[in-house]
Amino acid sequence: MPRVNALPAAPLAALIEAAWAAQFEAPERIRALADEVLARAPEGSPEAGWGWIHRAWAARFARQPEEATEALARARQCFAALDDRRGLASVADL
């Protein structure tokens, strides 16, 4: 039986890709895209981890270091629980 709150992967993945591209094309859009990912992604999922990464990027662009640190901690928590090495490497890079 499918999960009731399951989300289609493609649209969420497209939002994550758009947030990544926004870093280089339109940094002012990252926050809204990250918030949309976080609103739709199941808590603790890899997608939520990427939402938190992009929220951290948005905070860095906005010169909000405390918010960036908090978002990175949330991303790290998601990726560590999933043993997602790619996500953890991205957290370390940021």
C-alpha positions as CSV (number, residue, x, y, z in Angstrom):
1,M,0.0,0.0,0.0
2,P,1.5,3.4,-1.0
3,R,2.2,6.0,1.7
4,V,-0.5,8.6,1.9
5,N,1.9,11.5,2.1
6,A,4.3,10.1,-0.6
7,L,5.3,12.9,-3.1
8,P,6.1,12.4,-6.7
9,A,9.9,12.5,-7.0
10,A,10.3,14.4,-10.2
11,P,8.7,17.7,-9.2
12,L,10.6,17.8,-5.9
13,A,13.8,16.9,-7.6
14,A,13.2,19.7,-10.1
15,L,12.8,22.2,-7.2
16,I,16.0,21.0,-5.7
17,E,17.8,21.4,-9.1
18,A,16.2,24.9,-9.5
19,A,17.5,25.9,-6.1
20,W,21.0,24.7,-7.0
21,A,20.9,26.6,-10.3
22,A,19.6,29.8,-8.6
23,Q,22.9,30.0,-6.7
24,F,24.5,31.0,-10.0
25,E,21.7,32.6,-11.8
26,A,19.3,34.3,-9.3
27,P,20.4,34.0,-5.7
28,E,17.4,36.0,-4.5
29,R,15.2,33.0,-5.5
30,I,17.0,30.3,-3.4
31,R,15.0,31.0,-0.2
32,A,11.6,30.6,-1.8
33,L,12.7,27.4,-3.6
34,A,14.2,26.0,-0.4
35,D,11.1,26.8,1.5
36,E,9.0,25.0,-1.1
37,V,11.2,21.9,-0.9
38,L,11.0,21.9,2.9
39,A,7.2,22.3,2.8
40,R,6.8,19.3,0.5
41,A,9.6,16.9,1.5
42,P,8.9,14.3,4.2
43,E,10.8,15.3,7.4
44,G,14.2,13.5,7.6
45,S,14.2,12.6,3.9
46,P,17.1,13.3,1.6
47,E,15.0,15.9,-0.1
48,A,14.5,17.7,3.2
49,G,18.3,17.6,3.7
50,W,18.8,19.3,0.3
51,G,16.1,21.8,1.3
52,W,18.1,22.7,4.4
53,I,21.3,23.0,2.3
54,H,19.6,25.5,0.0
55,R,18.1,27.3,3.0
56,A,21.7,27.6,4.3
57,W,22.9,29.0,0.9
58,A,20.0,31.5,1.0
59,A,21.0,32.7,4.5
60,R,24.7,33.0,3.4
61,F,23.7,35.2,0.4
62,A,21.5,37.3,2.8
63,R,24.5,37.5,5.3
64,Q,22.6,35.8,8.0
65,P,25.3,33.5,9.5
66,E,23.2,32.3,12.5
67,E,20.4,31.1,10.2
68,A,22.9,29.5,7.9
69,T,24.5,27.6,10.8
70,E,21.1,26.4,12.0
71,A,20.1,25.3,8.5
72,L,23.4,23.4,8.0
73,A,22.8,21.6,11.4
74,R,19.4,20.5,10.2
75,A,20.8,19.3,6.9
76,R,23.6,17.4,8.7
77,Q,21.0,15.8,10.9
78,C,19.0,14.5,7.9
79,F,22.0,13.3,6.0
80,A,23.7,11.6,9.0
81,A,20.5,9.7,9.9
82,L,20.4,8.4,6.3
83,D,24.2,7.8,6.1
84,D,24.1,10.0,3.0
85,R,27.7,10.7,2.2
86,R,27.0,13.0,-0.7
87,G,24.8,15.1,1.5
88,L,27.3,15.2,4.3
89,A,30.1,16.2,1.9
90,S,27.9,19.1,0.7
91,V,27.3,20.2,4.3
92,A,31.1,20.1,5.0
93,D,31.8,22.1,1.8
94,L,29.3,24.8,2.7
